[in-house]
Amino acid sequence: MATKTLAYEGNPPVPAPARDSDTASVETEDIHKIVKQTWKGRIWDTLDLPKEERKLMFKVDALLLTFASLGYFLKNLDQTNINNAFLSGMKEDLHMHGNELVTAVSIWTAGYVIGQIPSNLLLTRVSPRYVIPALEFSWGIATLASYAVKSYKALYGLRFLVGLFESGFYPGIHYLLGGWYTPREIGKRAMIFWLAGSMGQMFSGFLQAAAYTNLNGVHGLAGWRWLFIIDAIITLPIALFGFFFLPGLPLQDKKEWWLTEEENKLAISRLTRIGRKGKEPWTKNKIKKLFSTWHIYVLPLQYVLWNNGGIQQPMGYYLKSFNKKPPPVPGRSYTVPQINNLPLPATGIHIVTALFFAWLDDDVFKGRRWPTMYIGAVIMLAVAIPLRVLPLYNNINGHFALYWLVGVGHSAGPLILAWINQINHDDTEKRALLIAMGNDLAYVVQAVGPNFYWKTTDFPAARKGMTVVIIMQVLHILWTTLILYFLRRDKRRAQEIKAQRAAAGADVDEEEDKASSEGEQVDREVKDTLGEEEKRA
């Protein structure tokens, strides 16, 4: 029966128990070699699996990935709704005529930064099935309460709670993905999850426009208040869905009610054969070991470089600049609908290319994340450098093309977190910590840095911002190279240790053979002596 449920040629290799010396390449090479790939599997990886395993992964995708994508969509919707509410009457109703909006966003960021690491570490002790839906339910309640605020000070308190409860969702889901999927599967799922958040940011404006148009004044409530109500009405049922259907971790938690006993055993075996580990107790030795590895000092910073190395879309500012008096290009101007609609192809191009990169990462590069890091950084440089040096109005069509391509190379984020999952596959606590650290530090820099190099007054040229993008992408290339150096060094050390153990084992075998041979010689001599004595007797 076991051979029927595994999609592997021959006996699946079991990785040697090497801790920090293990590398992602060892893990990914094994899983890609032992799964026989067909053209169907190149389209979607589970199509190469046998019936039982394919059924298991369909269940996991349908429940985990659906909840994660909907939840992240709503997380970004509830995060950005304050900006739309501010522009739709909240500013006047709450007397926010100074820097109150900036303060509210900063307070949200404070809650978000404070909560990430504790929340992700909690997932190593309490099932994500309970923690993550509880976080979503809590931020949904705080969002709902926002409709009734009478002052911006009350809004401050609620925005802190929204940030605090939302903080654990994104890193928590990435940790959960690493607890279910193998290296040939995780990149695509991480990317789909991430793109759902981008869709949430995009739809927030549409939702606010609809709420203001259709509900403004209904039951005496302003349209911006209805926005918070609608967001909460969408958020809370998804949180309740999670309590019943979001899975925990196969190597840590009890069997899910929607899995059979055989499916649960298969989920565990899928992970153990690639070296994934369950939870371990926090000891002094574990903490000391954690801070003595290069992982904790290097891996989170790669995510920081990526996150702060993207281009803030300047196309809307560019289009609006044609309407200045005097016009930079006489006879050319753009209407408000054009200013809003012409940048939209950039979003579509970004989504398509991000999915392509995820497929490339899992399939063509077989889970080796570093080629995608290099390709993405080179594309970003190819876009940022011309935008930095070219005159704004000499080649308008060329600028349009560059603006539509600003997101093409900026899709590595979820793949970096997938890489962290793979590199630290044998330490679940370290996985949880480093994923949260990367996202946390990225948000800290993101909250401060743009105030200096993405100033509104610098657009549409934004040359300071483009300069920072170029620097960040060069550093990203160097940092990826540094990680590869450490991984290959660790792999080399692991091979040396393995060779030494094999040599030591061979020496032991040789001594045993020698001892056995000597023992047999003694036995023969004793027998010969006894035989001669018997003859003489």
MARGU-868498 format. One record per residue (C-alpha): residue in three letters; x, y, z. Coordinates in steps of 0.1 Angstrom, whole numbers, padded with zeros to 4 digits. Layout:
rest->ala | east->X | north->Y | up->Z
...
This chain:
rest->met | east->0000 | north->0000 | up->0000
rest->ala | east->0028 | north->0024 | up->0008
rest->thr | east->0042 | north->0021 | up->-0028
rest->lys | east->0008 | north->0031 | up->-0041
rest->thr | east->0006 | north->0063 | up->-0021
rest->leu | east->0041 | north->0077 | up->-0030
rest->ala | east->0049 | north->0094 | up->-0062
rest->tyr | east->0086 | north->0083 | up->-0062
rest->glu | east->0109 | north->0063 | up->-0083
rest->gly | east->0126 | north->0036 | up->-0061
rest->asn | east->0131 | north->0042 | up->-0024
rest->pro | east->0128 | north->0079 | up->-0014
rest->pro | east->0161 | north->0091 | up->0001
rest->val | east->0161 | north->0100 | up->0037
rest->pro | east->0183 | north->0131 | up->0044
rest->ala | east->0211 | north->0126 | up->0070
rest->pro | east->0203 | north->0143 | up->0103
rest->ala | east->0227 | north->0173 | up->0099
rest->arg | east->0214 | north->0204 | up->0116
rest->asp | east->0228 | north->0238 | up->0106
rest->ser | east->0251 | north->0223 | up->0080
rest->asp | east->0222 | north->0213 | up->0059
rest->thr | east->0215 | north->0234 | up->0029
rest->ala | east->0184 | north->0242 | up->0008
rest->ser | east->0201 | north->0227 | up->-0023
rest->val | east->0204 | north->0193 | up->-0006
rest->glu | east->0167 | north->0193 | up->0003
rest->thr | east->0154 | north->0205 | up->-0031
rest->glu | east->0176 | north->0183 | up->-0052
rest->asp | east->0163 | north->0152 | up->-0034
rest->ile | east->0126 | north->0160 | up->-0037
rest->his | east->0128 | north->0170 | up->-0074
rest->lys | east->0148 | north->0139 | up->-0083
rest->ile | east->0124 | north->0115 | up->-0066
rest->val | east->0092 | north->0129 | up->-0081
rest->lys | east->0088 | north->0118 | up->-0117
rest->gln | east->0077 | north->0149 | up->-0137
rest->thr | east->0053 | north->0149 | up->-0167
rest->trp | east->0040 | north->0177 | up->-0188
rest->lys | east->0009 | north->0179 | up->-0166
rest->gly | east->0031 | north->0184 | up->-0135
rest->arg | east->0048 | north->0213 | up->-0152
rest->ile | east->0014 | north->0230 | up->-0153
rest->trp | east->0005 | north->0222 | up->-0117
rest->asp | east->0028 | north->0201 | up->-0095
rest->thr | east->0002 | north->0179 | up->-0078
rest->leu | east->-0009 | north->0164 | up->-0111
rest->asp | east->0023 | north->0143 | up->-0110
rest->leu | east->0013 | north->0127 | up->-0077
rest->pro | east->-0006 | north->0095 | up->-0073
rest->lys | east->-0043 | north->0095 | up->-0065
rest->glu | east->-0041 | north->0094 | up->-0027
rest->glu | east->-0014 | north->0122 | up->-0025
rest->arg | east->-0032 | north->0143 | up->-0051
rest->lys | east->-0064 | north->0140 | up->-0031
rest->leu | east->-0046 | north->0151 | up->0001
rest->met | east->-0030 | north->0181 | up->-0016
rest->phe | east->-0063 | north->0191 | up->-0032
rest->lys | east->-0079 | north->0193 | up->0003
rest->val | east->-0049 | north->0213 | up->0016
rest->asp | east->-0049 | north->0237 | up->-0013
rest->ala | east->-0087 | north->0242 | up->-0012
rest->leu | east->-0088 | north->0250 | up->0025
rest->leu | east->-0054 | north->0264 | up->0035
rest->leu | east->-0047 | north->0284 | up->0003
rest->thr | east->-0082 | north->0297 | up->0000
rest->phe | east->-0083 | north->0309 | up->0036
rest->ala | east->-0048 | north->0324 | up->0033
rest->ser | east->-0056 | north->0343 | up->0001
rest->leu | east->-0090 | north->0356 | up->0013
rest->gly | east->-0075 | north->0365 | up->0047
rest->tyr | east->-0046 | north->0384 | up->0032
rest->phe | east->-0069 | north->0401 | up->0007
rest->leu | east->-0090 | north->0413 | up->0037
rest->lys | east->-0060 | north->0421 | up->0058
rest->asn | east->-0048 | north->0446 | up->0032
rest->leu | east->-0083 | north->0459 | up->0026
rest->asp | east->-0087 | north->0466 | up->0064
rest->gln | east->-0052 | north->0481 | up->0065
rest->thr | east->-0057 | north->0506 | up->0036
rest->asn | east->-0093 | north->0515 | up->0042
rest->ile | east->-0083 | north->0544 | up->0064
rest->asn | east->-0068 | north->0563 | up->0035
rest->asn | east->-0100 | north->0559 | up->0014
rest->ala | east->-0121 | north->0569 | up->0044
rest->phe | east->-0100 | north->0600 | up->0050
rest->leu | east->-0106 | north->0611 | up->0014
rest->ser | east->-0143 | north->0604 | up->0017
rest->gly | east->-0154 | north->0626 | up->0046
rest->met | east->-0136 | north->0612 | up->0077
rest->lys | east->-0111 | north->0641 | up->0076
rest->glu | east->-0139 | north->0667 | up->0081
rest->asp | east->-0160 | north->0646 | up->0105
rest->leu | east->-0131 | north->0639 | up->0129
rest->his | east->-0114 | north->0672 | up->0124
rest->met | east->-0082 | north->0657 | up->0110
rest->his | east->-0068 | north->0688 | up->0095
rest->gly | east->-0032 | north->0684 | up->0106
rest->asn | east->-0009 | north->0653 | up->0106
rest->glu | east->-0036 | north->0630 | up->0122
rest->leu | east->-0037 | north->0606 | up->0093
rest->val | east->0001 | north->0602 | up->0093
rest->thr | east->-0001 | north->0596 | up->0131
rest->ala | east->-0029 | north->0570 | up->0127
rest->val | east->-0008 | north->0551 | up->0101
rest->ser | east->0023 | north->0553 | up->0123
rest->ile | east->0003 | north->0539 | up->0153
rest->trp | east->-0009 | north->0511 | up->0131
rest->thr | east->0027 | north->0504 | up->0121
rest->ala | east->0037 | north->0503 | up->0158
rest->gly | east->0012 | north->0476 | up->0166
rest->tyr | east->0022 | north->0457 | up->0135
rest->val | east->0059 | north->0458 | up->0143
rest->ile | east->0053 | north->0448 | up->0180
rest->gly | east->0032 | north->0418 | up->0173
rest->gln | east->0049 | north->0399 | up->0145
rest->ile | east->0077 | north->0380 | up->0163
rest->pro | east->0057 | north->0370 | up->0194
rest->ser | east->0028 | north->0359 | up->0173
rest->asn | east->0049 | north->0337 | up->0150
rest->leu | east->0067 | north->0321 | up->0180
rest->leu | east->0033 | north->0314 | up->0195
rest->leu | east->0025 | north->0293 | up->0165
rest->thr | east->0052 | north->0268 | up->0175
rest->arg | east->0033 | north->0261 | up->0207
rest->val | east->-0004 | north->0267 | up->0199
rest->ser | east->-0020 | north->0254 | up->0167
rest->pro | east->-0022 | north->0280 | up->0139
rest->arg | east->-0057 | north->0267 | up->0134
rest->tyr | east->-0068 | north->0286 | up->0165
rest->val | east->-0042 | north->0315 | up->0165
rest->ile | east->-0045 | north->0328 | up->0130
rest->pro | east->-0084 | north->0329 | up->0128
rest->ala | east->-0085 | north->0345 | up->0163
rest->leu | east->-0062 | north->0372 | up->0150
rest->glu | east->-0084 | north->0378 | up->0120
rest->phe | east->-0116 | north->0378 | up->0141
rest->ser | east->-0100 | north->0403 | up->0165
rest->trp | east->-0089 | north->0428 | up->0138
rest->gly | east->-0124 | north->0424 | up->0122
rest->ile | east->-0140 | north->0435 | up->0155
rest->ala | east->-0115 | north->0465 | up->0157
rest->thr | east->-0124 | north->0474 | up->0121
rest->leu | east->-0161 | north->0473 | up->0129
rest->ala | east->-0157 | north->0494 | up->0160
rest->ser | east->-0140 | north->0521 | up->0138
rest->tyr | east->-0173 | north->0530 | up->0122
rest->ala | east->-0185 | north->0545 | up->0155
rest->val | east->-0155 | north->0566 | up->0164
rest->lys | east->-0163 | north->0602 | up->0174
rest->ser | east->-0127 | north->0616 | up->0175
rest->tyr | east->-0094 | north->0608 | up->0159
rest->lys | east->-0080 | north->0598 | up->0193
rest->ala | east->-0104 | north->0569 | up->0195
rest->leu | east->-0094 | north->0561 | up->0159
rest->tyr | east->-0057 | north->0560 | up->0171
rest->gly | east->-0065 | north->0533 | up->0197
rest->leu | east->-0084 | north->0511 | up->0172
rest->arg | east->-0058 | north->0514 | up->0145
rest->phe | east->-0032 | north->0502 | up->0170
rest->leu | east->-0053 | north->0471 | up->0177
rest->val | east->-0059 | north->0465 | up->0140
rest->gly | east->-0021 | north->0466 | up->0134
rest->leu | east->-0014 | north->0444 | up->0164
rest->phe | east->-0038 | north->0417 | up->0154
rest->glu | east->-0030 | north->0419 | up->0117
rest->ser | east->0008 | north->0415 | up->0124
rest->gly | east->0007 | north->0378 | up->0128
rest->phe | east->-0012 | north->0369 | up->0097
rest->tyr | east->0014 | north->0373 | up->0069
rest->pro | east->0044 | north->0357 | up->0086
rest->gly | east->0021 | north->0331 | up->0102
rest->ile | east->0008 | north->0319 | up->0069
rest->his | east->0042 | north->0317 | up->0054
rest->tyr | east->0053 | north->0296 | up->0084
rest->leu | east->0022 | north->0274 | up->0079
rest->leu | east->0030 | north->0269 | up->0042
rest->gly | east->0064 | north->0257 | up->0052
rest->gly | east->0047 | north->0232 | up->0075
rest->trp | east->0027 | north->0215 | up->0046
rest->tyr | east->0044 | north->0220 | up->0013
rest->thr | east->0076 | north->0206 | up->-0002
rest->pro | east->0102 | north->0227 | up->-0021
rest->arg | east->0086 | north->0218 | up->-0055
rest->glu | east->0052 | north->0232 | up->-0043
rest->ile | east->0058 | north->0261 | up->-0019
rest->gly | east->0069 | north->0288 | up->-0043
rest->lys | east->0037 | north->0289 | up->-0063
rest->arg | east->0015 | north->0288 | up->-0031
rest->ala | east->0035 | north->0316 | up->-0015
rest->met | east->0032 | north->0337 | up->-0046
rest->ile | east->-0006 | north->0332 | up->-0049
rest->phe | east->-0010 | north->0341 | up->-0013
rest->trp | east->0011 | north->0373 | up->-0017
rest->leu | east->-0007 | north->0384 | up->-0048
rest->ala | east->-0041 | north->0382 | up->-0030
rest->gly | east->-0029 | north->0411 | up->-0008
rest->ser | east->-0021 | north->0432 | up->-0038
rest->met | east->-0057 | north->0426 | up->-0050
rest->gly | east->-0069 | north->0438 | up->-0016
rest->gln | east->-0051 | north->0471 | up->-0019
rest->met | east->-0065 | north->0476 | up->-0054
rest->phe | east->-0101 | north->0468 | up->-0045
rest->ser | east->-0101 | north->0491 | up->-0014
rest->gly | east->-0107 | north->0522 | up->-0036
rest->phe | east->-0134 | north->0505 | up->-0056
rest->leu | east->-0152 | north->0494 | up->-0024
rest->gln | east->-0150 | north->0528 | up->-0009
rest->ala | east->-0164 | north->0544 | up->-0041
rest->ala | east->-0193 | north->0519 | up->-0041
rest->ala | east->-0200 | north->0525 | up->-0003
rest->tyr | east->-0200 | north->0562 | up->-0007
rest->thr | east->-0222 | north->0562 | up->-0038
rest->asn | east->-0248 | north->0538 | up->-0025
rest->leu | east->-0248 | north->0540 | up->0013
rest->asn | east->-0238 | north->0576 | up->0021
rest->gly | east->-0265 | north->0589 | up->0045
rest->val | east->-0283 | north->0555 | up->0049
rest->his | east->-0294 | north->0552 | up->0086
rest->gly | east->-0277 | north->0585 | up->0092
rest->leu | east->-0242 | north->0571 | up->0086
rest->ala | east->-0216 | north->0587 | up->0064
rest->gly | east->-0202 | north->0567 | up->0035
rest->trp | east->-0168 | north->0564 | up->0051
rest->arg | east->-0184 | north->0548 | up->0082
rest->trp | east->-0201 | north->0522 | up->0060
rest->leu | east->-0167 | north->0513 | up->0046
rest->phe | east->-0156 | north->0500 | up->0080
rest->ile | east->-0189 | north->0482 | up->0085
rest->ile | east->-0187 | north->0465 | up->0051
rest->asp | east->-0150 | north->0455 | up->0056
rest->ala | east->-0159 | north->0439 | up->0090
rest->ile | east->-0189 | north->0421 | up->0075
rest->ile | east->-0166 | north->0405 | up->0049
rest->thr | east->-0138 | north->0398 | up->0074
rest->leu | east->-0156 | north->0381 | up->0103
rest->pro | east->-0171 | north->0352 | up->0084
rest->ile | east->-0138 | north->0343 | up->0069
rest->ala | east->-0123 | north->0342 | up->0104
rest->leu | east->-0150 | north->0319 | up->0115
rest->phe | east->-0144 | north->0297 | up->0084
rest->gly | east->-0107 | north->0294 | up->0096
rest->phe | east->-0117 | north->0281 | up->0130
rest->phe | east->-0133 | north->0251 | up->0113
rest->phe | east->-0112 | north->0245 | up->0083
rest->leu | east->-0077 | north->0261 | up->0086
rest->pro | east->-0052 | north->0232 | up->0092
rest->gly | east->-0026 | north->0231 | up->0119
rest->leu | east->0008 | north->0216 | up->0114
rest->pro | east->0011 | north->0179 | up->0106
rest->leu | east->0043 | north->0175 | up->0126
rest->gln | east->0030 | north->0194 | up->0156
rest->asp | east->-0008 | north->0192 | up->0159
rest->lys | east->-0035 | north->0166 | up->0161
rest->lys | east->-0051 | north->0152 | up->0129
rest->glu | east->-0075 | north->0176 | up->0112
rest->trp | east->-0111 | north->0164 | up->0112
rest->trp | east->-0113 | north->0166 | up->0074
rest->leu | east->-0084 | north->0143 | up->0069
rest->thr | east->-0085 | north->0105 | up->0071
rest->glu | east->-0060 | north->0086 | up->0092
rest->glu | east->-0041 | north->0075 | up->0061
rest->glu | east->-0040 | north->0111 | up->0047
rest->asn | east->-0026 | north->0124 | up->0080
rest->lys | east->0001 | north->0098 | up->0079
rest->leu | east->0009 | north->0107 | up->0043
rest->ala | east->0011 | north->0144 | up->0052
rest->ile | east->0036 | north->0136 | up->0079
rest->ser | east->0057 | north->0113 | up->0057
rest->arg | east->0058 | north->0139 | up->0029
rest->leu | east->0076 | north->0162 | up->0054
rest->thr | east->0098 | north->0138 | up->0072
rest->arg | east->0113 | north->0124 | up->0040
rest->ile | east->0126 | north->0159 | up->0031
rest->gly | east->0140 | north->0165 | up->0066
rest->arg | east->0113 | north->0188 | up->0081
rest->lys | east->0111 | north->0188 | up->0119
rest->gly | east->0084 | north->0193 | up->0145
rest->lys | east->0086 | north->0215 | up->0176
rest->glu | east->0114 | north->0212 | up->0202
rest->pro | east->0116 | north->0226 | up->0237
rest->trp | east->0133 | north->0260 | up->0242
rest->thr | east->0165 | north->0252 | up->0260
rest->lys | east->0197 | north->0273 | up->0267
rest->asn | east->0216 | north->0251 | up->0243
rest->lys | east->0189 | north->0257 | up->0216
rest->ile | east->0190 | north->0295 | up->0221
rest->lys | east->0228 | north->0295 | up->0220
rest->lys | east->0228 | north->0275 | up->0189
rest->leu | east->0202 | north->0297 | up->0173
rest->phe | east->0223 | north->0329 | up->0178
rest->ser | east->0256 | north->0311 | up->0168
rest->thr | east->0244 | north->0305 | up->0132
rest->trp | east->0247 | north->0329 | up->0103
rest->his | east->0210 | north->0324 | up->0094
rest->ile | east->0197 | north->0348 | up->0120
rest->tyr | east->0220 | north->0376 | up->0109
rest->val | east->0219 | north->0372 | up->0072
rest->leu | east->0185 | north->0357 | up->0060
rest->pro | east->0161 | north->0384 | up->0074
rest->leu | east->0182 | north->0412 | up->0058
rest->gln | east->0177 | north->0398 | up->0023
rest->tyr | east->0139 | north->0403 | up->0027
rest->val | east->0146 | north->0438 | up->0040
rest->leu | east->0166 | north->0446 | up->0009
rest->trp | east->0139 | north->0432 | up->-0014
rest->asn | east->0110 | north->0449 | up->0004
rest->asn | east->0126 | north->0483 | up->0002
rest->gly | east->0140 | north->0479 | up->-0033
rest->gly | east->0108 | north->0484 | up->-0052
rest->ile | east->0097 | north->0513 | up->-0073
rest->gln | east->0068 | north->0534 | up->-0060
rest->gln | east->0046 | north->0537 | up->-0091
rest->pro | east->0052 | north->0572 | up->-0106
rest->met | east->0029 | north->0570 | up->-0136
rest->gly | east->-0001 | north->0588 | up->-0121
rest->tyr | east->0022 | north->0617 | up->-0111
rest->tyr | east->0038 | north->0616 | up->-0146
rest->leu | east->0004 | north->0619 | up->-0164
rest->lys | east->-0008 | north->0646 | up->-0141
rest->ser | east->0024 | north->0666 | up->-0147
rest->phe | east->0013 | north->0672 | up->-0183
rest->asn | east->-0016 | north->0693 | up->-0170
rest->lys | east->0007 | north->0719 | up->-0153
rest->lys | east->0007 | north->0755 | up->-0163
rest->pro | east->0027 | north->0760 | up->-0184
rest->pro | east->0025 | north->0725 | up->-0199
rest->pro | east->0058 | north->0706 | up->-0203
rest->val | east->0045 | north->0693 | up->-0236
rest->pro | east->0022 | north->0718 | up->-0253
rest->gly | east->-0010 | north->0703 | up->-0266
rest->arg | east->-0007 | north->0671 | up->-0245
rest->ser | east->-0028 | north->0666 | up->-0214
rest->tyr | east->-0047 | north->0638 | up->-0196
rest->thr | east->-0081 | north->0636 | up->-0180
rest->val | east->-0088 | north->0623 | up->-0144
rest->pro | east->-0101 | north->0589 | up->-0158
rest->gln | east->-0070 | north->0586 | up->-0179
rest->ile | east->-0047 | north->0594 | up->-0150
rest->asn | east->-0065 | north->0566 | up->-0129
rest->asn | east->-0068 | north->0540 | up->-0157
rest->leu | east->-0035 | north->0542 | up->-0177
rest->pro | east->-0014 | north->0529 | up->-0148
rest->leu | east->-0036 | north->0498 | up->-0145
rest->pro | east->-0018 | north->0476 | up->-0170
rest->ala | east->0012 | north->0477 | up->-0147
rest->thr | east->-0008 | north->0457 | up->-0121
rest->gly | east->-0019 | north->0431 | up->-0147
rest->ile | east->0017 | north->0427 | up->-0160
rest->his | east->0029 | north->0424 | up->-0124
rest->ile | east->0005 | north->0396 | up->-0115
rest->val | east->0012 | north->0376 | up->-0147
rest->thr | east->0050 | north->0379 | up->-0144
rest->ala | east->0049 | north->0371 | up->-0106
rest->leu | east->0030 | north->0338 | up->-0113
rest->phe | east->0055 | north->0330 | up->-0141
rest->phe | east->0085 | north->0336 | up->-0117
rest->ala | east->0069 | north->0313 | up->-0091
rest->trp | east->0064 | north->0286 | up->-0117
rest->leu | east->0100 | north->0291 | up->-0129
rest->asp | east->0113 | north->0289 | up->-0094
rest->asp | east->0095 | north->0257 | up->-0084
rest->asp | east->0098 | north->0239 | up->-0118
rest->val | east->0126 | north->0250 | up->-0140
rest->phe | east->0150 | north->0260 | up->-0111
rest->lys | east->0137 | north->0231 | up->-0090
rest->gly | east->0133 | north->0250 | up->-0058
rest->arg | east->0167 | north->0268 | up->-0060
rest->arg | east->0155 | north->0303 | up->-0051
rest->trp | east->0186 | north->0322 | up->-0059
rest->pro | east->0183 | north->0323 | up->-0098
rest->thr | east->0150 | north->0342 | up->-0094
rest->met | east->0166 | north->0366 | up->-0070
rest->tyr | east->0193 | north->0375 | up->-0095
rest->ile | east->0169 | north->0377 | up->-0125
rest->gly | east->0145 | north->0399 | up->-0105
rest->ala | east->0173 | north->0423 | up->-0094
rest->val | east->0187 | north->0426 | up->-0129
rest->ile | east->0152 | north->0435 | up->-0143
rest->met | east->0147 | north->0461 | up->-0116
rest->leu | east->0180 | north->0476 | up->-0125
rest->ala | east->0171 | north->0476 | up->-0161
rest->val | east->0140 | north->0497 | up->-0153
rest->ala | east->0153 | north->0519 | up->-0125
rest->ile | east->0185 | north->0531 | up->-0142
rest->pro | east->0167 | north->0545 | up->-0173
rest->leu | east->0140 | north->0561 | up->-0151
rest->arg | east->0168 | north->0577 | up->-0131
rest->val | east->0188 | north->0592 | up->-0160
rest->leu | east->0164 | north->0598 | up->-0189
rest->pro | east->0148 | north->0632 | up->-0194
rest->leu | east->0111 | north->0630 | up->-0185
rest->tyr | east->0095 | north->0642 | up->-0217
rest->asn | east->0119 | north->0633 | up->-0245
rest->asn | east->0105 | north->0598 | up->-0250
rest->ile | east->0069 | north->0596 | up->-0236
rest->asn | east->0061 | north->0562 | up->-0250
rest->gly | east->0093 | north->0548 | up->-0236
rest->his | east->0084 | north->0562 | up->-0202
rest->phe | east->0050 | north->0545 | up->-0204
rest->ala | east->0067 | north->0512 | up->-0211
rest->leu | east->0090 | north->0516 | up->-0182
rest->tyr | east->0062 | north->0525 | up->-0158
rest->trp | east->0042 | north->0494 | up->-0168
rest->leu | east->0073 | north->0473 | up->-0161
rest->val | east->0081 | north->0486 | up->-0126
rest->gly | east->0067 | north->0455 | up->-0109
rest->val | east->0081 | north->0429 | up->-0132
rest->gly | east->0113 | north->0423 | up->-0113
rest->his | east->0098 | north->0429 | up->-0078
rest->ser | east->0083 | north->0395 | up->-0071
rest->ala | east->0109 | north->0378 | up->-0051
rest->gly | east->0095 | north->0385 | up->-0016
rest->pro | east->0074 | north->0354 | up->-0011
rest->leu | east->0101 | north->0333 | up->-0027
rest->ile | east->0126 | north->0346 | up->-0002
rest->leu | east->0104 | north->0335 | up->0026
rest->ala | east->0100 | north->0301 | up->0009
rest->trp | east->0138 | north->0299 | up->0008
rest->ile | east->0140 | north->0307 | up->0046
rest->asn | east->0115 | north->0278 | up->0051
rest->gln | east->0137 | north->0255 | up->0031
rest->ile | east->0170 | north->0265 | up->0046
rest->asn | east->0157 | north->0261 | up->0081
rest->his | east->0136 | north->0230 | up->0074
rest->asp | east->0151 | north->0211 | up->0104
rest->asp | east->0142 | north->0237 | up->0130
rest->thr | east->0106 | north->0248 | up->0132
rest->glu | east->0113 | north->0275 | up->0159
rest->lys | east->0140 | north->0290 | up->0138
rest->arg | east->0118 | north->0290 | up->0107
rest->ala | east->0091 | north->0309 | up->0126
rest->leu | east->0115 | north->0334 | up->0141
rest->leu | east->0134 | north->0343 | up->0109
rest->ile | east->0102 | north->0347 | up->0088
rest->ala | east->0088 | north->0371 | up->0113
rest->met | east->0121 | north->0389 | up->0117
rest->gly | east->0124 | north->0395 | up->0079
rest->asn | east->0089 | north->0409 | up->0076
rest->asp | east->0092 | north->0429 | up->0108
rest->leu | east->0126 | north->0446 | up->0099
rest->ala | east->0113 | north->0453 | up->0064
rest->tyr | east->0083 | north->0472 | up->0079
rest->val | east->0105 | north->0492 | up->0102
rest->val | east->0126 | north->0504 | up->0073
rest->gln | east->0096 | north->0509 | up->0051
rest->ala | east->0079 | north->0531 | up->0077
rest->val | east->0109 | north->0555 | up->0079
rest->gly | east->0128 | north->0554 | up->0047
rest->pro | east->0103 | north->0566 | up->0021
rest->asn | east->0098 | north->0598 | up->0040
rest->phe | east->0133 | north->0607 | up->0028
rest->tyr | east->0136 | north->0593 | up->-0007
rest->trp | east->0100 | north->0589 | up->-0020
rest->lys | east->0088 | north->0624 | up->-0012
rest->thr | east->0056 | north->0634 | up->-0030
rest->thr | east->0073 | north->0666 | up->-0041
rest->asp | east->0100 | north->0646 | up->-0059
rest->phe | east->0075 | north->0630 | up->-0083
rest->pro | east->0073 | north->0622 | up->-0112
rest->ala | east->0111 | north->0621 | up->-0116
rest->ala | east->0117 | north->0607 | up->-0081
rest->arg | east->0154 | north->0605 | up->-0087
rest->lys | east->0163 | north->0600 | up->-0051
rest->gly | east->0139 | north->0570 | up->-0049
rest->met | east->0153 | north->0555 | up->-0082
rest->thr | east->0188 | north->0559 | up->-0068
rest->val | east->0178 | north->0540 | up->-0036
rest->val | east->0162 | north->0513 | up->-0058
rest->ile | east->0195 | north->0509 | up->-0077
rest->ile | east->0215 | north->0506 | up->-0045
rest->met | east->0191 | north->0482 | up->-0029
rest->gln | east->0191 | north->0459 | up->-0060
rest->val | east->0229 | north->0459 | up->-0062
rest->leu | east->0230 | north->0450 | up->-0025
rest->his | east->0204 | north->0423 | up->-0031
rest->ile | east->0226 | north->0407 | up->-0057
rest->leu | east->0256 | north->0408 | up->-0033
rest->trp | east->0235 | north->0395 | up->-0004
rest->thr | east->0222 | north->0366 | up->-0024
rest->thr | east->0257 | north->0357 | up->-0033
rest->leu | east->0267 | north->0359 | up->0003
rest->ile | east->0239 | north->0334 | up->0012
rest->leu | east->0250 | north->0311 | up->-0016
rest->tyr | east->0286 | north->0312 | up->-0002
rest->phe | east->0274 | north->0302 | up->0033
rest->leu | east->0251 | north->0275 | up->0019
rest->arg | east->0279 | north->0259 | up->-0002
rest->arg | east->0303 | north->0262 | up->0027
rest->asp | east->0279 | north->0244 | up->0049
rest->lys | east->0273 | north->0218 | up->0023
rest->arg | east->0310 | north->0212 | up->0019
rest->arg | east->0314 | north->0209 | up->0056
rest->ala | east->0285 | north->0184 | up->0058
rest->gln | east->0301 | north->0163 | up->0031
rest->glu | east->0335 | north->0164 | up->0049
rest->ile | east->0318 | north->0152 | up->0081
rest->lys | east->0300 | north->0125 | up->0062
rest->ala | east->0333 | north->0114 | up->0046
rest->gln | east->0350 | north->0113 | up->0080
rest->arg | east->0322 | north->0093 | up->0095
rest->ala | east->0323 | north->0069 | up->0066
rest->ala | east->0361 | north->0066 | up->0070
rest->ala | east->0358 | north->0060 | up->0107
rest->gly | east->0332 | north->0034 | up->0100
rest->ala | east->0354 | north->0017 | up->0075
rest->asp | east->0383 | north->0016 | up->0100
rest->val | east->0360 | north->0000 | up->0125
rest->asp | east->0349 | north->-0025 | up->0100
rest->glu | east->0385 | north->-0032 | up->0091
rest->glu | east->0394 | north->-0037 | up->0128
rest->glu | east->0364 | north->-0060 | up->0133
rest->asp | east->0374 | north->-0080 | up->0102
rest->lys | east->0409 | north->-0083 | up->0115
rest->ala | east->0398 | north->-0093 | up->0149
rest->ser | east->0374 | north->-0118 | up->0134
rest->ser | east->0401 | north->-0132 | up->0112
rest->glu | east->0425 | north->-0135 | up->0142
rest->gly | east->0398 | north->-0152 | up->0162
rest->glu | east->0391 | north->-0177 | up->0134
rest->gln | east->0429 | north->-0184 | up->0133
rest->val | east->0430 | north->-0190 | up->0170
rest->asp | east->0400 | north->-0214 | up->0168
rest->arg | east->0417 | north->-0234 | up->0140
rest->glu | east->0449 | north->-0237 | up->0161
rest->val | east->0429 | north->-0248 | up->0192
rest->lys | east->0411 | north->-0274 | up->0171
rest->asp | east->0443 | north->-0287 | up->0156
rest->thr | east->0459 | north->-0289 | up->0190
rest->leu | east->0429 | north->-0308 | up->0205
rest->gly | east->0429 | north->-0331 | up->0175
rest->glu | east->0466 | north->-0340 | up->0179
rest->glu | east->0461 | north->-0347 | up->0216
rest->glu | east->0431 | north->-0369 | up->0209
rest->lys | east->0452 | north->-0389 | up->0184
rest->arg | east->0481 | north->-0393 | up->0209
rest->ala | east->0455 | north->-0404 | up->0236
